[in-house]
């Protein structure tokens, strides 16, 4: 272990890192119980018993404040995280595979309206839900991913089908959905994904965009000055007024962005899109769900699923379905990420963490802390990761003010946390 590891850990914890090396705490809806869980997922004391297997999950990171999260919603989200942990644990406790545990946990979060994945996915600029997901098996390094799908109830299951039933790693859009049907996976009506809160969040985003006005077109894009932003149609309804059925709506250019916490203040060439604000709480949040697991046989797996950004355009895809960026697993290490996807793609965050474990022989927490608190912060990237190694060590670093996260080990005691400070 590096001599500087203790001091790095201290700094990491102060900056928002959560490190867990053993099952700790107990989930309860009481304020005292929640406080215990928050503290438990921030401990750096050595474990009394090293876990042989377990599961770690996340439900997104960002500027998540207690002020904007009502007690009722906080309790509901903690309950949903707990349910996801218990679903994965049920698989592992029976000697099941880590991949089965990962998909079971993520499926619960995809089915919940509280997370930006599956049922709770946000709407893009045209009022459509675009879903991405990926899985990777650490033992075989097989991987599967889907992006830009619109009618898949559980994208994580389709990503697994791509891994197991095709020679490919990634499929997108209509092609991915055609593959789903060929494998007997039914498509769901777009109305399934509709939630009033997410829809109203899009309306507010469109109103804010219209109030700011659209800047000149970027190079390579047709000018839309003088046009109003394309208004999406209601879910399940015909295209917006003025649009030709079957033809894409030409949207106005996005407004000039305002730097967000953890984001570079300098504009990046060719990009005027910025991460959105959570349409429910008003917090600046990167909505993604993910899980990593270690099974009784010592095999690791990782998975990630997301609905992307509110009001996103141009078929934008983030890091979640990109193997090595938002999702990665090998025989030593498994990672699922959440954050400003463009940075996680550019810096291949998930693979970088595991590469440091493999090539530098760094302890997993040190490798994860360095990438999240040093590499990403210097680049201006905000977010966090969950990670696990084959010894059962867990890391949960994040450089934002909060990350929905949880852990469950052999004893079956789930522990969840949300905020940076207990």
N, C-alpha and C positions, 0 to 999 in steps of 0.2 A: 504493500500500500504506500502511496506517495506520502512523504512526510508532511506535505502541505494539505493533505486531505481534511484533517479536522477543521483547520481554519477556513478552507473552502466550504465545508459543510455549514459552518456557522454563518458565513456570508450568504450562502444559498438559502438557508432557512429564513434569514431576515429579509431576503429579496422575494420570498414567496415560494420556496421549495418545500415540498412535502416528501419525506422519506419514511418508508415503512419497511421494517425488516421482520416483523412478526405480527400475528393476529393480535389486535388490540381493540378495546372499547366495545361498545354495544349501541346499536342504533335504537333511538327512541324519539318520539315526536316532542318530548319535553325539552324546554330550553336548556336545562341542566344536562340532559343526555346529549343534545346537539353540541353543546360546548365541550363535553368530554370527547366526542368523536373528532371535533375540529382539532383539539389538542393531540389526540392519539395519532392522527395522520400527519403530525408535524414533529414527532419525536425522532431523535437521532441516537438514542441509547441502544446499546447492543441487545439483541434478542436473547431471551433466556432459553428459548427453544427455536431452532431454525426451522422454518416451515419446509415441508417436502413438496407441497403443491399448493396452488392457490390461483386466484383470479383478481385482476385489477381492471377497473372501468373508468371511463370519463364521459362527461356529458356536455363538454364545451368549456372554453375559457374566455376571459376578457375582463372588462371593467364591470364586475358583478358586485353591486353594493347592497348592503342590508337595507338601506333606505328605500330602494326600489323593489325589494322582494318582500311581499307581505308574509306574515307568519303562516297564513293558510297555504300560500303557494310554496313557501319554503318547505313546509311539512309534506306537501304533496310530492315535491321533487325528491326529497329525501326518501320518501316511501317508494317512489318509482326506481330510484337507484338501488334501494335495498332489494326490491323485487328482482331486478336484473342480476344482482350479485347472487341471490338465492337460486335463480334459474341456472346460472353457470355452476354453482357449487353442487347442485343436485346431480349434474352430469359427472363432475370430477369425483364426487364421493362414491359413485358406483364404479369407479375405475374407467370412466369414459375418456375420450380423447380431448386434448386441449382445443382442437378445432371445433368440436361439438359444443364445448363450454363457451367459447368465444361467440359463436353464432347464436346460441341460446340466450346469452346475456344481451347481445345487441338487438336481437329480435324484440325483446321486451321494450327496449328504449325506442325502437322504430315504431312500435305500436302505441306509444304514449304521445299525447299531444303536447307534452311539456318540453320535448327536445326537438331540435331542428334536424330531423331525420324521419323518413317514412311518414307516418300519420301527421306529425307535427312540422313537416317541412315548410319552409317559407316559400313565397311566390316570387318568380322572376318578374322582369319589367312588363312582360306581356300577360301576366296573370296565370302563369303555368308553373307547376312544381317540377323542378329538374333534380333528379336524385343521382347520387354517386356512392359507390361502395367498393371495398376491396378486402380480400383475405389473403393470408400467407401462412403456409405450414413450415415451421422451422426445421423439422426433421428432413423433409424432402426438398424444401425451397420451391415447392410448387406454389403458384399464386394465381388469383383470379380477380378481375376488376370490371366494373361497369360504370358508365358515365352518361349523364344526360338522358336518363330513362324517365318516363312519365306515368307508367301504368303498372308498376311493380310494387306490390304491397310491402314486401321485405327485400330491398335491394341486396342486403347481405347474403341472402339465400341464392340470388341470381349470381352474385360474384363467386360464390362457392361452386355453383354449377359450371361457370366458365372454367374454373380451375380443374374440376374433376371430370367434366364431360366434353371438353373441347381441347384442341391442341394449342389454344391461344391463351394470352394473359388478359387482354382487355378488349371489351366490346362496348360500342356506344350507340345511343339513340335507338332508332327504329330497328337497326340490325340486332341489337342486344335483346329487344323485346321479341323479335321474330325467333331468335334462338331460345328465349324463355318458353315460347309457345311450343317449339319443337321438342322441348324437354318436358312438356306437360304442365308447365307453370302457368296458371291463369293470369290474365291481365285484369286489372281493376279499373273501374270508371274513375276519371279524374276527380269526381266529386268526393271520392273516398278521402282525399288528402285535405279537403277544405276544412279549415277552422276559422271562425269569425275573427279571432284575435290576429291570426296571421294575415288574413285578408285586409283587416283594418290597418295593420302595420304597413302593408304595401301602399294603401291609399295615402297614409301620412307621408310615406317616402316620396310618392309621386307629387304630392302637394308641395313638399319642401323643395323638390327638384324644380318644379314649375316656378315657384316663387324666386328661386335663385337665378333662373334663366339658363339657357344652354349656351356654352361657349362655342367658338368657331370649331368646325370639324377638324378632327385630327388628320394627319397626313394619311392618304389612302382611303379616307372615308368621305362619302358625298356630303356636301354641306346641307344642313337642316335648319339653318338660321331662318327665323320667321315662322317655323312650324311649331306646333304644340307637341309635347311629348305624347307618344302613342299611349292611349289608355287601354289597359287590358280589359277584356271582356270578363264577365262573371264566369266562374268555373262551370264547365259543361255547356256554356252558351256559345253562339256563333262568334266569329272574330269581331274585333272592335269596329265601330262605325268608320267607313272609309276604306276598310281593308278588303281585299279580294279573297274570297274563300280559297284556301289551299295555298295562298301566297303569304310570305312572311310580312309582318308589319315593320315598316322602317321607323325605328325609334329616333328621337332626338339625341344629340350627344349628351353625355353625362355632365353635370355641373362641375365646376372647379372644386377640388377637394380641400377639406380642412384637415391638417395633420391630427391624428388621434394619438392618445398616449402610447408610447412605445413605437411610434411610427416615425420614419424619417420626415423631417420638415421640408426637405428638398423634393420638388416634383420629380417623378421618374419619367424619362422619355417614353412616349407611347402609351402612357397609362394615366387615365383620369378617374379610374374606378377605385373606390375605397371600401374597406369593410363596413358593413351596415350596422345599424343600431338594432338591438333586439326589439322586435315590434310589440312585445308583451310588456316587458319591464322598463324599456327605455334605456337599458344599459348597453354599452358598447360590447358586443359579444360575438364570438366566433362559434357558430352552432355546428357541432359535430358530436357524434357519439363513437366510442371505441372500447375495445377490450383486448387484454392480453392474458394468456393463461399458461400455466405449467401443470401438466398432468402427472399421475403417479409413475408413469414410465420415464419421466424426465424430458418430455417433449414440449416444445413451446409453439404457440400460435398467436397471431395478431389479426385484428379486423377493425375496420373503420367505416362509418356510414354518415352521410350528410345530405342536407337539402341546399347547401351553398349559402349564398348571400341574398338577403331581401333586395329586390329590384335589380338583380344582376342581369347582364345583357350579353349578347353576342356569343352565346353558347359557352360562356366562361366555365372552366373546370378548375377546381382547386387541387390541393395536395392529397386529399383523402383517398382517391382511387389510384394515385401514382405510387407504384411500388418503389420503396426506398426514400420517398419523401414523407408521406403521411402514414404509411403502413409498411412494416418490415418485420421479418422473423427469420432467424437461422437457428443452428443448434445451440448457440450460446446466449442469445438475446432476442427479445421481442419488443416492439415499440408501436404504439398508436399515438398520433399527434392531433392537436387541435390548435388552430391559430390562423394568422394571416397567411393563407396557402401559398401565395406567390413566393414568399421568403422560404417557406419550408421546401418548396420545389427547388429553388435556386441553390439552396444549401444542403439538399438531400439529407434532411435532418434525421429521419429515422435510421437510415443506413449509416450515417456519420456516427451516431451514438454506438451502434453495434460494431462498427469498424474500429473505434477506439478501444472497445472491450477486446476485440480480437487481436488487433495488431500492436496495441500499446499495453495490453494486459491490465487495463485500468479497471478498478471496481465499477460496476454499473452506475451507482449513484454519482461518482465523480465524472464519468463520461457524460451522463445525461445533464448534470449541472453545468458543465463547461459549455456544451452546445447551446443550451437554453439561455443561460445567464451571461455568456461571453460572446459566442459566435452570433447568435440571433440578436442580442441587444446591440452589439456594435453595428449590425447591418440595418437595424431599425425594425426588426420583426418581433411581433408580439404573439404570445400563446404559450403552450405547454405540451408536455408529453406524459404518458404513462409507460413504464417499461418494467421488464422482469427478466431475470437471468435464470439459468438452469439450476442454480443453487437456491432459488426461491427468494432472492433479494429483490426488492421493489424500489423504484424511484418514481416520484411524481413532481418534477420541477415545473414551475410556470413563472413567467415574468410579468404577468398581469395581476390584477387585484383579486382574482378569484378563478377557480376551476372546479366544476362539478366533478367529484371523484369518489371512488370507493374501493375497498379491499375486502376480500374474504379468504380465509385460510382453512386449514384442516379442521379446526374446531367448529366451523360453521357460523362463527360470529361475524356478521357484516358490520363494517365501519364506513361511514360516509362523511364527506366534508365538502364545503363550498368556498369558504372565504380564505383570504391570505392569512388573516389574524384570527386566532381562536375566539 
